[in-house]
Amino acid sequence: MEVRRKTLAKLLLLAFVFNLIVMGSGAYFAYQESPDRPERIVGPDGEVITTNEQIVEGKAAFQQNGLMNHGSILGNGAYFGPDYTADAQERLVSNMRVYVAQERYDTPYADLPEPEQAAVNSVVSRQLQEGELGTTLELTAAESYAYEQVQQSYVERYYGGAAEHGVPEQFIETRSDAQRFADFALWTALFSSIDRPNSDVSWTNEWPYNPGAGNTPTTSSLTWSVIAMVLLVGGGGAGIWLYNSAELPEPDTKGVDVPHPNEIDLYPSQFAAIRFVPVAAVLFVVQTLLGGLMAHYYIEREGFYGIAEALGVDAMATLPFAITKAWHIDLAILWIATLWLGVGLFLPPLLTGHEPKNQKRYIHVLLGALVVVVGGGLVGIWLGAQGYIDGALWWIIGNEGLEYLEVGRLWQAGLLAGFIFWAALVARGFKPLLDREERYGLAHMILYAGGSIALLFSASMLYTPQTTMPVTEFWRWWVVHMWVEGAFEFFVVAIIGISLVSMNLLKRRSAEKAVMFEALFVMGAGVIGVSHHYWWVGMADYWIPIGSVFSTLEFIPLIFILYEALHEYRAMMGAGKDFPYRLAFMFIIASGFWNFVGGGVLGFFINLPLVNYYEHGTFLTVGHAHGAMFGAFGFLALGMAVYALQFTTKAGKWDQTNLKRAFWILNAGLAWMVFIGDVPVGFLQLETVFTANYDAGRSLAFYSRDIVQWLFWARLPGDILIIVGASLFAYDVLKKRFVRRDEPDSISDGTIISRRIFAEGDAGSELDDD
């Protein structure tokens, strides 16, 4: 079955419009159907317990103090501390039982016989479900009593400190702010318990699992889990049939002369672009060191092997888990993005034989701006979370405090401006190709992929600390998930395609067809697939069927990417011993493998609604995140960095020994960390949640179990391997700075690659669209 490029381009545009309509409508309904904060919450006598303004202040305290990187809210955030929604809900239940037992039977709840306990449990569950959201939310006497007890316990822990929980004194700076944080956590617990109007399910679709509050899985979560599994089999089979039926090109090295890096003339801007690599390598090392510290915090919450105490440093207060995790996550995104930015600027002269005027200078400006924004953002996180930035500026220049989007809004705007500036520089570099090819050409695809990253990042500007948490989560996941499942995947297939062209393994027109085909599947499933993040955060229950269908379909393009990796591997092996890009290809193939395992296999498992209901916010998600983020996108970035480094290294000085060692060490470390540490702990959590409740699976008691502590220790070799691999990679990158090729005094008239590409384009212009 012949597939024309123009047909694929039209289908891709159609998929984009469809996604825009669905998610645009979803944004509108998110504002209409999310739980609104009441103007006031009152007790049975009308006494005001808290107000809308105080709940907003509590959300600000939650964000400013980095609590989303200590524990989680509505299941989203860090797993070191409790989930505040589930914790507050469970505390409401237990305190209400004490109150009702004393009121009805004048006896402590624990001393009641089973029938009376069951009666008390029924009263508590009913009262929590029967609240009504509106201008005023009226609590029962039992709820009011429990509310006060929970608030007091939060003040004691987050203001007074709790070393066993990894919480230093004055983690939240003032008692008043701690009270407001409790108001915010309790508000999410209340709307997680209260049934929606004219419905028998709560605003969070009965999440978190807590039978004592009346929260048990909905029928739709079971039904759509079964449908999702059927769709996986049917959709996967149909997709593979279509993929094999369509006449798509495969890399082929028969009779092909693969150009050696030393034969390629370089331009000054490419030497500027390669400077992104050592910057990213340093960020990579720091990020892995922070990951090792985080992992050990689960074992020793007050220090680090006693070293900090011996040095007289209060590690828990100076570098608490919340800041460590914020830096760890942000640096993971930043070092990967830095490599992609550099490679994206390195490739245009390679393919076009053209360098715009002042391109080198502008690249240096972008690199300098990147260093300023990264440094400012990371310092702002520490200053903001440590209470050094007060007033209205805390979320502008300090710590906005939302997972993956911790840096202040000013630094986010700087990153957005950087993405736009980068896209403009890439467009300048690709101009000769852009002028000659169709709008669905390969250079256009690179720009579309890069531009979509900037476009989706702009969603981080659509909320403030005053925005309700469900709506905040709606927009936050636009950035986090659509980057990963949409823009990043699109970028992956585009970069791989253009790499094959630059290596002379694939014709440009053939690569364009393959990229569009895979991008069509990514766009058709990944963007709307974000909706599985809306099941339990206060969005309407129609997201369950939508999320189930499209999250299942996300698995299919990942299979295709793995197929492509295997095809590329065969092409590489067919090129023989003289193929110079074997190591770079090894990283790209590893990227495809981890994309399938981490993003596909683990991602599909945890995204079944019924599994996700119990699993949401456990170490199974951690395993999925490491496999998908570092495994898929990290290895691709490292592979492209290795590819670019080969061109800038002097002839005869290219030694890939350390880089090859780093490759195997990093793969072994990631596999060890995911399958020896994260996944087993996640299954133990899943079992605990299923047999007790969600709060039990996230409690300190769970993490203190002997087997869990043993697994945390067992994960240690994996963390060490990753740190060693990152350090070895960084060492070799910095070492190669001393054997770099000399920059040319004059610019040559194109490159071997560009002359071939333009010759192909001229020949192809006389042909009908293929």
TABELZI-V920110 format. One record per helix or strand of 3 or more residues. SS is the DSSP state (~ for helix, > for strand). FROM is the first residue (numbers start at 1). LEN is the number of residues. If there is no record, write none. Layout:
# TABELZI-V920110
ss	from	len
SS	FROM	LEN
SS	FROM	LEN
This chain:
# TABELZI-V920110
ss	from	len
~	5	29
>	40	3
>	48	4
~	52	13
~	67	3
~	84	22
~	109	3
~	114	16
>	136	3
~	141	18
~	163	3
~	175	19
~	211	3
~	219	27
~	261	3
~	268	6
~	275	23
~	307	4
~	315	4
~	321	32
~	359	27
~	391	8
>	399	4
>	405	3
~	409	28
~	442	20
~	469	34
~	508	18
~	528	7
~	542	33
~	582	25
~	609	7
~	619	30
~	657	35
~	694	4
~	700	4
~	706	9
~	716	24
~	752	13
